[in-house]
Amino acid sequence: MVLAFNRRDYFRQRFALANKTNYSTSVSAGIANSVFMPVYGFLSSMGQLVVLLYGIYLITIGYFTPGFLIAYFMYTTSFYDPLRQLAALWAGFQVAIASWDRISNILSLESDLVTMPSAKEGGLRGNGMDKGTGNGWGGGNGMAAGGPALIEFRDVSFCYPNGKDVLHHNSFRLEKGKTYALVGPTGGGKTTTASLLARLYDPTEGMVLLDDRDIRTFTPRERSQKIGFILQDPILFTGTVRDNILYGNEQYKDSSNEELTAILHQSNLETLLARFDEGLETKVTLAGDGISLGQKQLIAFIRAVLRNPELLILDEATANIDTVTEKMLEDILRRLPDTTTRVIIAHRLNTIENADEIFFVNSGEIVRAGSLEQAVDLLLQGKRVS
């Protein structure tokens, strides 16, 4: 990448700056770590010398005996030994303090997504947004109510802090058991829309409803049970495949490997587990060494599907998976419960060709695209505009 884009000068400057900062810090730490041991050693030697000279003087005038001098000399050595040991531990103590600072910074973080007290269902509808009023989310925009809605956008707008508006007053509803596709040019707002559906963010204006309730009234645990989100670059934790697929899953956390394998077989996920050489005990590191990006996505897929979520969001979840495995994932998705709503973000058209409805996301607007051919036309137009 550095050579391909001819950015050696940029990375050379960044490396020089980082190296200079690291050098200054290392010199300061080295001085602090090295100064205590010589100082305590010097003080210890001076103390022993003073005791020895004064003890010899007391012996010569008859106030002391050689036995007392030896005892005091040993006391002096014992007094300075703990100080020398503390000096030796100082370097390790500094590392521990630095580590604790990082950990305490993480532990002190608090989510700004506050859980609101639950409101009555009627309170959500008494705001002038009744169905079919032509207000942008009912029948007035061609998105009339069909089956029971799992999740709804009501006049939703979103803007990142200190950034431009990403979505402008969008309203739509997703029915239970249907498959929806979000298409659009890069940067059009597809992932932002999916993040709002999962409440990774709160809208700056408007409301997101889940099961006819403001999504903000659900606790994080309730949301994680109802909503599964598979990212293009999933986040894994150091441990095993078992640890990662059971993370936050209270239902199966105490299951043995044999029981969990049987559960995966019932959920049609056993074929995906076979892609790992050591099965559930396959090692996973934070850096992802030893497993491919495609295997990471398989772990995230198993983790999400195992919860049987009511809403499953796939954000380019098959981008790094071969076509054979992708076909397996499609079969698993088709076997999910009829009440599971699927939202798929993908650039490969074969991934969304079987969607019940396709929405085109671009320039802050979310519109129903109609057929796959119409979605392709809108996508090409959006790319030309952008």
VENKATA-V123524 format. One record per backbone hydrogen bond with DSSP energy under -0.5 kcal/mol. NH is the residue of the N-H (numbers start at 1). CO is the residue of the C=O. E is the energy in kcal/mol with one decimal. If there is no record, write none. Layout:
nh;co;e
NH;CO;E
NH;CO;E
This chain:
nh;co;e
5;1;-2.1
6;3;-0.8
7;2;-2.4
11;7;-2.2
12;8;-2.2
13;9;-2.1
14;10;-2.2
15;11;-2.4
16;12;-2.3
17;13;-2.3
18;14;-2.6
19;15;-3.0
20;16;-2.3
21;17;-2.3
22;18;-2.5
23;19;-2.3
24;20;-2.4
25;21;-2.3
26;22;-2.6
27;23;-2.6
28;24;-2.1
29;25;-2.6
30;26;-2.7
31;27;-2.4
32;28;-2.3
33;29;-2.5
34;30;-1.9
35;31;-1.8
36;32;-0.6
38;34;-0.9
39;35;-1.6
40;36;-2.8
41;37;-2.3
42;38;-2.7
43;39;-2.6
44;40;-2.2
45;41;-2.2
46;42;-2.6
47;43;-2.5
48;44;-2.4
49;45;-2.3
50;46;-2.5
51;47;-2.3
52;48;-2.5
53;49;-2.7
54;50;-2.7
55;51;-2.5
56;52;-2.3
57;53;-2.0
58;54;-2.4
59;55;-2.2
60;56;-2.1
61;57;-1.3
62;59;-1.0
63;58;-2.0
64;58;-1.0
69;65;-1.8
70;66;-2.2
71;67;-2.1
72;68;-2.6
73;69;-2.3
74;70;-2.0
75;71;-2.1
76;72;-2.4
77;73;-1.8
78;74;-2.5
79;75;-2.0
80;76;-1.6
81;77;-1.4
82;78;-0.8
83;79;-0.5
84;80;-2.1
85;81;-2.1
86;82;-2.4
87;83;-2.1
88;84;-1.8
89;85;-1.7
90;86;-0.7
90;87;-0.7
93;89;-2.4
94;90;-2.2
95;91;-1.8
96;92;-2.3
97;93;-2.3
98;94;-2.4
99;95;-2.4
100;96;-2.5
101;97;-2.1
102;98;-1.7
103;99;-2.5
104;100;-3.2
105;101;-1.8
106;102;-1.7
107;103;-2.7
108;104;-1.8
109;106;-1.2
114;112;-1.3
116;114;-0.6
116;216;-2.5
123;120;-0.9
124;120;-0.7
124;121;-1.1
125;121;-0.8
126;122;-1.1
128;125;-0.5
133;130;-1.2
141;138;-1.0
142;139;-1.2
143;138;-1.0
146;147;-0.5
150;174;-3.0
151;174;-1.5
152;209;-2.2
153;172;-3.2
154;152;-0.5
154;207;-2.8
155;153;-0.6
156;170;-3.1
157;205;-2.1
158;167;-1.6
160;164;-0.8
163;160;-2.1
166;158;-2.8
167;158;-1.7
168;364;-2.9
169;167;-0.5
170;156;-2.8
172;153;-1.1
174;151;-3.0
175;173;-0.5
176;148;-2.3
177;339;-0.8
178;175;-1.3
180;178;-0.5
180;342;-3.4
181;357;-2.1
182;344;-2.7
183;181;-0.6
183;359;-2.7
188;185;-2.0
193;189;-2.2
194;190;-2.3
195;191;-2.5
196;192;-2.0
197;193;-1.9
198;194;-1.7
199;196;-0.7
200;195;-3.3
201;195;-0.8
204;157;-1.4
205;157;-1.8
207;154;-1.9
209;152;-2.3
210;213;-3.5
211;150;-3.1
213;210;-1.1
215;208;-2.8
217;214;-2.5
218;215;-1.2
223;219;-2.5
224;220;-2.3
225;221;-1.3
226;222;-1.6
227;223;-2.8
228;311;-3.1
230;313;-3.0
231;229;-0.6
234;232;-0.5
236;234;-0.6
239;284;-3.3
241;282;-1.5
242;280;-2.5
244;240;-1.8
245;241;-2.4
246;242;-1.6
247;244;-0.8
249;246;-2.3
250;248;-1.0
253;249;-0.6
255;252;-1.7
260;256;-2.8
261;257;-2.3
262;258;-1.9
263;259;-2.1
264;260;-2.5
265;261;-2.0
266;262;-2.1
267;263;-1.6
268;265;-1.3
269;264;-3.2
270;264;-0.8
272;269;-0.6
273;269;-1.5
274;270;-1.4
275;272;-1.5
276;273;-1.8
279;276;-1.6
281;278;-1.7
282;279;-1.5
284;239;-3.3
288;285;-1.1
291;288;-1.4
296;292;-1.8
297;293;-1.9
298;294;-1.7
299;295;-2.2
300;296;-2.3
301;297;-2.3
302;298;-2.8
303;299;-2.6
304;300;-2.0
305;301;-2.7
306;302;-2.3
307;304;-1.0
308;305;-2.0
309;304;-0.6
310;226;-1.1
311;226;-2.6
312;341;-3.1
313;228;-3.3
313;311;-0.5
314;343;-3.0
315;230;-2.8
315;313;-0.6
316;314;-1.0
316;345;-2.8
319;316;-1.5
321;318;-1.3
326;322;-2.4
327;323;-2.0
328;324;-1.6
329;325;-2.3
330;326;-2.2
331;327;-2.0
332;328;-2.1
333;329;-2.5
334;330;-2.0
335;331;-1.1
336;333;-1.1
340;337;-2.0
341;310;-3.2
342;178;-2.4
343;312;-2.7
344;180;-3.0
345;314;-3.2
346;182;-0.8
346;344;-0.6
349;347;-0.6
351;348;-1.4
352;348;-0.5
352;349;-1.0
353;349;-0.8
355;352;-1.7
356;179;-1.9
357;179;-1.6
359;181;-3.2
360;367;-3.2
361;183;-3.2
361;359;-0.5
362;360;-0.5
362;365;-2.1
364;188;-0.8
365;362;-2.3
367;360;-2.3
367;365;-0.5
369;358;-3.1
370;358;-0.8
375;371;-2.0
376;372;-2.3
377;373;-2.2
378;374;-2.6
379;375;-2.4
380;376;-2.5
381;377;-2.5
382;378;-2.8
383;379;-2.0
384;380;-2.0
385;381;-2.4
386;382;-2.5
